Amino acid sequence: MTRALAPAVSGLVFGALVCTGCGVSDSVLRDEQARSRKFREAWESAAQENKALKDKLAAQEARRCSPDVPRDEKRADASK
């Protein structure tokens, strides 16, 4: 570990020990876990939507670029 990071890490460890020693209530911890779960689920659903849109775009590009599609149909697709 570099010397610049050592004080920061030791401060985090000390802070964690102090917080556990202060007796943070279980309800506060459960609330924090619920919030983090909510944000994680939102992030995961956004990632799934992003992947679906990328797949859809790739399929559309493949269809437009394929040699089987006549030129007139390509122009008609572009006007939509």
C-alpha positions, 0 to 999 in steps of 0.5 A: 500500500502506498504511503498516501493511501495508508492514512485514508485506509486506517481512517476508514477502518477506525471509522468503521470500528467507531460506528460499530461501537456506537450501537447503530440500530438494526432498523437503521442497518435494514433501511440502508440495506433496503436503499442499497438493494433498491439502487442495485436493482435499478442499476441492474434493470437499466443495464438489462434495458441497455443490453436489449436496446443494443441488441435491437440496434445491432439487429436493425443494422444487420438487416439494413446492411444485409445484401438480401435487402433491396435498395428500395427497402433500405430507403423506405426504412431510412424514412421511417 
